[in-house]
Amino acid sequence: MDLKAYLGERRDLVNRALESYLPKGRGPAVRVTEAMRYSLFAGGKRLRPILCLAGAEAVGGDPGEALPVAGALEMIHTYSLIHDDLPAMDDDDLRRGKPTCHKQFDEATAILAGDGLLTAAFHTLAVAAPRYEGRENGLLEVIQVLGAAAGYQGMVGGQMLDLLAEGRKITFQELETIHRLKTGALLTAAVRTGALMGGGSREEVTRLTGYGEKFGLAFQITDDLLDVEGSAAEMGKATGMDEKRHKATYPALLGLEKAREWARSLVEEAVASLEPFGSGAEPLREIARYLLVRRA
Ligand code: GRG
């Protein structure tokens, strides 16, 4: 398959959906919607929504049915980036190739933009609910999965552990827990919710969740590698920051070659989880392999 064309077509689909969920000039305070839209449309890869649509496709479902969930995932992800870039957290100036939200607007507006996006994610799902008449329980399960993955049991918990680990030596096990929660939980939820929205069987959902877990870890390792080997121009954010901040990373703990090897074996395991699936899972296979060659 032509992965580049597939990703481009899916990105456009997601962008059109996001445009309809968060149109210009919405709400009583245009400044906050402007800030939300500034970060949301700053040009991310749309990896989480694409994984969600691909999860639906893998189980033979209609990816269009998963679009509101895909949009919600991207809103949650963008909120996490806005807050992560704040002076109280990573204090970054560049994201998605543009000034970070608090640099472009101001700190208070960036906090509100993040809050607005997180809230809009769940609001979007509630607004879409009538479309799923007769399948309300499925939608509720999706909301549960998303809430847990984004919240204290997942991404927020992982971010807290990451902040607590600053300036101290951590074990490999601790590093893995941080990343499983901080980055992996939302990526796993993307594939899982896609499979649920596509009407996958329990076994299919479990298998795709396994894929998401391996994918999430491999993604983080390649993200760490790109921080060492990538360029700011390609990444749209400053690189070399992990070392500067003395952050524990996979390359720092394992060395570059071992980290690369581990990412490779996780990608193989992710692809192996898809063994019983037919050609509908080809995008998921290709996206996993793409992790090993991505430059951004
Ligand atoms: C503030 C609650 C809260 C959580 C922040 C995800 C996160 C937790 C922080 C981001 C820090 C970071 C750079 C983690 C590495 C992995 C990651 C999430 C990279 C960015 O995701 P991409 O590459 O970005 O999918 P785009 O811009 O393409 O969407």
Residues whose N, C-alpha, C, O or C-beta is under 5 A from the ligand:
A	BS01	GRG	G44 K45 R46 L47 S80 H83 D84 R96 M155 V156 Q159 K182 T183 D223 A296
